């Protein structure tokens, strides 16, 4: 899993607020999903929607759940300084969610770029 356990949890209050804002306004463009992770959700978590995952991610952020801020070093992704790793539980399964974030005129936008079962 990118980031692994060696990365400290995110503590930056400004970034955490951006996540809260993005997930709170997910239905109006605060969160976008790449095609591959959205398809993974439909295939692996029968009956679960990306909207439901967005709501779980918002609950995770509001509840003080751990988010790992990982310096981005992968080719093709270096235009992002960081990506952000979440581990959430869906139907008793631990799910890894990798996101990026950028600021837009409408506010922060989070993009879900990868999802899979968590190895931890």
Secondary structure, DSSP 4 states (H G I P E B T S, - for coil): -TTTTTSPBP--HHHHHHHHHHHHTGGGTTEEE-HHHHHHHHHHSTT--HHHHHHHHHHHHHTT--EEEEE--STTTTTSSEEEEEEEEETTEEEEEEEEEEEETTEEEEEEEEEEE---
